[in-house]
Amino acid sequence: MDNSKLISPISNILKNASKLILDIYKNKDAIQSSLKEDASPITKADKDAHLLITKELSKKFPLIPIISE
């Protein structure tokens, strides 16, 4: 696959993830955080964005493995 063909779909996925994160942070009462196993913080926005990004990347590029925390 020509790498330039990756830019548009990945950009769209990232725009959607950014919108999701900003929507969560607009409602300060909805910001929830917890600690990961290494004691670093993770928020609901982090988790939701991660799920959206990995789901959409898997749909668009099923043959490309995703490595993530």
N, C-alpha and C positions, 0 to 999 in steps of 0.2 A: 504494500500500500504506500502510495506517495504521502510523505509526512505532511505536506501542505493540506491534504484532505482531512487531516485530523484536527486542524485548528478550529474550524467552525463548530463541529459538534462538541468538542471539548469546551470551547468558549461558552456555548449555550448551557452546558451542564454547570459550569462554574457560575454563570450569571444566576441560574436558578438556585444554586446553593447559597450564593451571596444574599439573594432576596429572602430566602428562608431564614438565614442567620439574622439579618436586619429586622425582619418581622418579629422574631423572638425577642431581640434586644430592645425593640420599641416598647414592649410591655415589661418594665423592670420587675414587676411582681412575678412574672413567669420565668425569670432567670433562675435556673436550678443548677447546682453544681455538686460534684462528688469527687472523690479521690480515686485515681487508678491504683493498680497494684504497686506502682513505683512511687506512690504518694504525690504524684503531680495532679493538678486539678483538671477536670473535664466538665464541660457544661452540656446541657440539653442541646444547645445550638451545635456544639461540636459533634455530638452523637447523631443528631438528625441530619446534619450536613454530610457526615461520613456515609450514612446509609443512602442518602440520595445520590451522592457521587458514585459510590461503588455499584449501586443498582443500575444507574444510567450508563456507566462505562461498560458494565457487563452486557447490557442490552445492545449497545452500539458496537462494541468490539469484543464479541464472545470468545475469540481465539487469543486475546491478549490477557495474560494473567495479571491480577491486581495484587500488589503487595502493600499491606497497610497495617497500622497498629490495631 
